[in-house]
């Protein structure tokens, strides 16, 4: 694929995406450790004391929500998400660069659409002060990962559309 000077990404953009990737990877790892730890302690309690930890499984579910939605954003960072290759096969090869950019723009718009509706969902939980069952915590902080993942993904897709070289940088990260 031929690149022109407008495709070259500024260093700040690459560093910003790298930092975002590291942040999301770290939080996902902590949440995964939370899942494993909670379930392990629950199992230990059942085996040693005959009684598990009442809220452990619910806590693990909340951590899993975090892992799953950050995993969505991380898959985009790694360019491991499902791509639509039909357009590439149905259009002339010379259109591939434009189609790739267009697909990133459409994906960014789709993620912003989902971020908006996620925001509305989380805002409703915040307004209602909705709490979980079993583990009675406010749900909106856990649900906020929805907004984060879609905004984060939209930013990535927009950066890939603006600076296609970042797509390849993401694969090397």
ZIKA-V600505 format. One line per field, one symbol per residue. ss: DSSP state (A for helix, B for strand, O for the rest). phi: phi as a letter, one per 30 degrees, with the letter a starting at -180 (. if undefined). psi: psi as a letter, one per 30 degrees, with the letter a starting at -180 (. if undefined). Layout:
BEGIN
ss: ???
phi: ???
psi: ???
END
This chain:
BEGIN
ss: OOOOAAAOOOAAAAAAAAAAAAAAAAAAAAAAAAAAAAAAAAAAAAAAAOOOOOOAAAAAAAAAAAAAAAAAAAAAAOOOOOOOOAAAAAOOAAAAAAAAAAAAAAAAAAAAAAAAAAAAAAAAAAAAOOBOOOOOOBOAAAAAAAAAAAAAAAAAAAAAAAOOAAAAAAAAO
phi: .dccdddddddddddddddddddddddddddddddddddddddedddccibddecdddedddddeddddddeddddedhcddcccddddccdeddeddddddddddddddddedddddedddddddddhdbdcicdcddddddedddedddeddddddddddbeddedddddd
psi: kkklfffkkleeeeeeeeeeeeeeeeeeeeeeeeeeeeeeeeeeeeeefgklkegeeeeeeeeeeeeeeeeeeeeeefhglkljfeeefflkeffeeeeeeeeeeeeeeeeeeeeeeeeeeeeeeeefhkllkdjilkfeeefffeeeeeeeeeeeeeeeeeifffeeeeff.
END
